[in-house]
Amino acid sequence: MKITNYIKSLFAKSPYKESEKTIRKLGYKKEDEGTFVRENSSGTTIIWLSEDGVRIKAYADGYGESDFLPAPLPDKEILMSFIRSNEL
């Protein structure tokens, strides 16, 4: 029984990996480990993903606005809502 649990754990996705996948589906390019960027004509949005939470910063015309969603990492719907409400 223990070996089947171990095999299942190998294929289970961590909340970090699920969050990373969600961010990439929203059109962000991975820059570094835990850093995602999306640029458009309005400016740049950067997302930092860590086990401590999700930080987002939007830059437009020399001005930056940021927000933070603390750990635990949220599910897909909450993460998408957080990003969409804070991105450019």
JOHU-V434219 format. One record per helix or strand of 2 or more residues. SS is the DSSP state (@ for helix, = for strand). FROM is the first residue (numbers start at 0). TO is the last residue. Records with the same first field share a line. If there is no record, write none. Layout:
SS: FROM-TO, FROM-TO
//
This chain:
@: 1-10, 14-24, 75-85
=: 28-31, 34-39, 42-49, 52-59, 62-69
//
